[in-house]
Amino acid sequence: METSPRQTYLDWLRIFSIVGVLFFHSAMPYVAENSWHIKNHETSYLMMESNLFLHLFRMPLLFFISGTVSYFMMQRRSSLSFIGLRFRRLFIPVLFGMLVIVPPQIYMEWLDKGYQGTFWNFYKTVFNFIPYPKGSFSWHHLWFIVYLFIYDLLFAPLFAWMASPISIALKAKLAMLANGKWIYLIMLPGIVWYALLAENHTETNDLVHDGVYFIYWLFFLLAGFICITQPKLMDSLERNRRFALTIGFLGFLLLDYLRWNKIEPGHEAWPFHTDTFDPLFYSLFPIVAWGWVLALVGYGKKYLNRKIKVLDYLNQAVYPFYILHQTVIVVLVYYIVQVPNESILSKYLYTVAMTLFITVGIYHLLIRPYAVTRFLFGMKAKTETKPVITTEPQNLKEITVLSA
């Protein structure tokens, strides 16, 4: 297998993406129209608009970065070894999450709807394995990890081939996309797919009824994998970052103009009286998503490819943080929404701050130090220092090495 150094800017982008997820989910109890596990009595349409903006590219960016991570993990590994690693890093945390992390979210939702039983009485229902919302068995926000695990299972042979010298001819051909702005052709399959199918298929994240979005997210993951295998493609994203940002920026302005003026399918102001032209409107959603994702990758490569001491800590923390954060939010919000005479803004800011404080505390004190919890949350084994004795001509020298 080929090897190449890990790109620091991708770690920073992953961290910023998870921070974006924190702000997004912390806002969900307070946004108008969207249903969520627990809702505040008063909601905000403006907060809904800011969440829509985040929603357009937060998960696409995470899937794009996940594609690059799969490439780095595939180096010096066979397909079976890669699948084994992904089983440990993805499947185990999902299983643990469905049995331990997610149930408190569902319990708090049941309490909010009038359930009066204890948590332990509720918890027994998890093992009836009746899917949420009819039952209490769910992966909730861990759907992202489930999808990523399935993608890696399906594409492990392709990833192994792409990461090997055997694919050198294809990579040479891919380098042609680095000329000019040809790199943006990678946007087209996802845009066409979403524009044609998303109107009649809502996002469910349950896998079974989520075929359109399952494929839509896959386009971003494959784009990340392809771009990282050919360095010239990443260089092209860096070079054309302003162009991508312009696409994302203008696309979002146009989308908001049409939405706010009811110039969209199903409204009288929509100038077309046939469904044939509906994809023109829906194409704006993936255009905005791709524009912002490719712009962020380009700007990240330009300005974030530097390492500081705290990066290693943050890079290890983001995965357990993602697994934990929504449960902390739901438990907190159950109590926060009951507080009278507080503005939506103050409740939202308190939700963000306390979620960050509690989740980081749980990670630092209860997950990071222990081998069992590191394993359950998909982390690498903790490194330890061990003395190694080597004999030299006149003395013994103690060398400290890191063992995985």
Summary of the structure (lengths in Angstrom):
residues: 404
radius of gyration: 23.2
end to end distance: 21.0
largest distance: 91.8
contacts: 1220
relative contact order: 0.13
helix: 71%
strand: 5%
